[in-house]
Amino acid sequence: MASLLQLRDAIALCGSTGANQLSQQLATPLPLVEAMLERLTAMGKIERIEQDNRGCLTGSCKRCPEGNNHCNIVIYQIKNHH
């Protein structure tokens, strides 16, 4: 099981990444990774970025069996402290 520090370090190494990738990379259950990401976000260590990929509706994912619910992508990155 990964710690908050391991999760933060994995995000720093990737630059930006999603919960699914972190779950696989750290061999940690997705619900736990999501809870840890929420905690790191609340602590101000990382930031949550929602990407609205409306461009996928241009044709490449219209046939997606998941529908439009998976066109919004959430990634996390280390928060810059200036």
N, C-alpha and C positions, 0 to 999 in steps of 0.2 A: 504494500500500500504506500502510495506517495504522500509526502508531507507538503505543506504549503510552500516551503522553500524549494523543494524539488519542482513543484508545479511552476512557481515563478521563474526558476532558472530555465526550465524547458521553454517557457514563453520567450524569455530573453534570447535564448539560442536560436529560436525560429524567427524572431522578429515579430511575427504575428501568426496566430494559429487559432483553430477552432477546438471546441470541447471534444469532438469525436477523435480528432488526431491526438490530442493530449491523452485521452483515455487509452488509446491503443499504444501510444509511445511509452506510457508509464505503467501499463498493465493494471489499470485502476478502473473500477466500474464507473460508467458514465454518470449516473446520478451523484456519486461522490465527487467526481471531477467538477460537475456543474455547481455543487454546493461550495466547493473550495474556491471556484472562480468567483462566485458571488461574494464570498468572504474577502478575497483579495481585492475585489472591486470596492467593497465597503471600506476596506482599510486604506484605500487610495494608492495601492501598489500597482494595479493594472487598470486598464480602461477597456470597456466593452464597446465595440463598434458594430453597429448594424448596417450591413450593406444591402441596399435595395437593388436587386439585380433585375430591374424591369427589362433590361436589354435581352434577357433570356427569352422573352416573349416574341423575339424577332423570328423565331422558327426553330432554334436548336432544342428547346425543351418543351415545345407545345405537346409533344407526344409523351412527355414525362408521366409515368403512371402515378406518381405522387401528387400530381396536380400543381397548383401554384403555391401551395403552402411551403414548399422547399426552395422557393426562389429567393427568399430572404436569408442571408447568411450572417451569422454572428461570429466575429473573431475577437480575439483578445490580444492586447499588446501591453508592454511595460509603459506605465504612465511617466511622461517626462516631467520632472520637477524643475521649473525654471525660476 
